Amino acid sequence: FKSWESLLGIPVKLPPQLEELSPNKMTELAEQCGVPTKALKDALKGDDADAIRNLLYRYAECIDAADFDGVAALFEHGAVAAPGMKEPARGVAAVAHLYRSSSRVHEDGTLRTHHLVLNPIVEIDAAAGTATSRSRYVALQATPKLPLQPIIAGRYRDRFERAGGGWRFTFREIQIDLVGNLSEHLRFDL
């Protein structure tokens, strides 16, 4: 939701306090005033979907930088599950440990990877304050020992909840579909 004007397609001048209403309150007021709420809800949903996609991309950014504390912060109220794990890693300490113990950090302090998150499909239940996302990932890597190449591809199945005016991860399931040379990426064999 950018503005009432962009939503309705007509000039609208509202007091600043109305511009800053929560999405639920905006929808309620719109219904009372006869504003086309489907358009309003679609616009609000778009911003929520953008916020959720940003969480997907932030995860990739943190992984590539070997910022395991940043990854863990994304799952402060969530968990990560991957093939071969007996139990999901839950909370900051467990998620940070998962990535620190499994990822090979190189001399430049990064994983020397580029994780690409592709085709995210975000579904939002605004009334429940929850959302899901299905996306695909491909990780590219190049090191002094490994020429640039895709090393792994798969799918993320994510769940989110609205909290504190934003969105946060509650669960990530990592699925592995294609495996290349992971010798420079992981500290173990798949």
Solvent accessible surface area in square Angstrom, and as a share of the most:
residue,aa,sasa,rsa
1,F,31,0.13
2,K,160,0.68
3,S,33,0.21
4,W,20,0.07
5,E,83,0.37
6,S,74,0.48
7,L,32,0.16
8,L,53,0.26
9,G,65,0.62
10,I,100,0.51
11,P,122,0.76
12,V,40,0.23
13,K,192,0.81
14,L,45,0.22
15,P,60,0.37
16,P,98,0.62
17,Q,124,0.55
18,L,61,0.30
19,E,67,0.30
20,E,145,0.65
21,L,41,0.21
22,S,60,0.39
23,P,49,0.31
24,N,111,0.57
25,K,84,0.36
26,M,10,0.05
27,T,19,0.11
28,E,77,0.35
29,L,51,0.25
30,A,2,0.02
31,E,94,0.42
32,Q,128,0.57
33,C,100,0.60
34,G,65,0.62
35,V,34,0.20
36,P,81,0.51
37,T,31,0.18
38,K,146,0.62
39,A,42,0.32
40,L,0,0.00
41,K,98,0.41
42,D,73,0.38
43,A,31,0.24
44,L,17,0.08
45,K,95,0.40
46,G,32,0.31
47,D,47,0.24
48,D,17,0.09
49,A,12,0.09
50,D,60,0.31
51,A,39,0.31
52,I,0,0.00
53,R,67,0.24
54,N,94,0.48
55,L,29,0.14
56,L,0,0.00
57,Y,96,0.36
58,R,103,0.38
59,Y,6,0.02
60,A,8,0.06
61,E,104,0.47
62,C,1,0.01
63,I,6,0.03
64,D,30,0.16
65,A,54,0.42
66,A,19,0.15
67,D,52,0.27
68,F,12,0.05
69,D,87,0.45
70,G,12,0.12
71,V,0,0.00
72,A,0,0.00
73,A,62,0.48
74,L,27,0.14
75,F,0,0.00
76,E,99,0.44
77,H,97,0.43
78,G,7,0.06
79,A,0,0.00
80,V,0,0.00
81,A,19,0.15
82,A,30,0.23
83,P,75,0.47
84,G,86,0.83
85,M,57,0.26
86,K,197,0.83
87,E,130,0.58
88,P,37,0.23
89,A,10,0.08
90,R,154,0.56
91,G,18,0.17
92,V,67,0.38
93,A,84,0.65
94,A,40,0.31
95,V,0,0.00
96,A,8,0.06
97,H,127,0.57
98,L,39,0.19
99,Y,19,0.07
100,R,111,0.40
101,S,55,0.36
102,S,15,0.10
103,S,4,0.03
104,R,91,0.33
105,V,63,0.36
106,H,30,0.13
107,E,189,0.85
108,D,83,0.43
109,G,39,0.38
110,T,41,0.24
111,L,1,0.00
112,R,93,0.34
113,T,4,0.03
114,H,122,0.54
115,H,23,0.10
116,L,73,0.36
117,V,16,0.09
118,L,69,0.35
119,N,108,0.55
120,P,32,0.20
121,I,85,0.43
122,V,23,0.13
123,E,89,0.40
124,I,28,0.14
125,D,72,0.38
126,A,70,0.54
127,A,107,0.83
128,A,66,0.51
129,G,14,0.14
130,T,58,0.34
131,A,4,0.03
132,T,56,0.33
133,S,1,0.01
134,R,92,0.34
135,S,3,0.02
136,R,120,0.44
137,Y,8,0.03
138,V,36,0.21
139,A,0,0.00
140,L,50,0.25
141,Q,1,0.00
142,A,30,0.23
143,T,12,0.07
144,P,132,0.83
145,K,168,0.71
146,L,8,0.04
147,P,98,0.62
148,L,129,0.64
149,Q,49,0.22
150,P,85,0.53
151,I,1,0.01
152,I,19,0.10
153,A,17,0.13
154,G,3,0.03
155,R,67,0.25
156,Y,6,0.02
157,R,66,0.24
158,D,2,0.01
159,R,126,0.46
160,F,3,0.01
161,E,50,0.23
162,R,78,0.28
163,A,33,0.25
164,G,93,0.89
165,G,72,0.69
166,G,27,0.26
167,W,23,0.08
168,R,77,0.28
169,F,0,0.00
170,T,35,0.20
171,F,33,0.14
172,R,0,0.00
173,E,64,0.29
174,I,26,0.13
175,Q,42,0.19
176,I,52,0.26
177,D,58,0.30
178,L,122,0.61
179,V,85,0.49
180,G,37,0.36
181,N,66,0.34
182,L,18,0.09
183,S,68,0.44
184,E,23,0.10
185,H,14,0.06
186,L,24,0.12
187,R,137,0.50
188,F,100,0.42
189,D,139,0.72
190,L,103,0.51
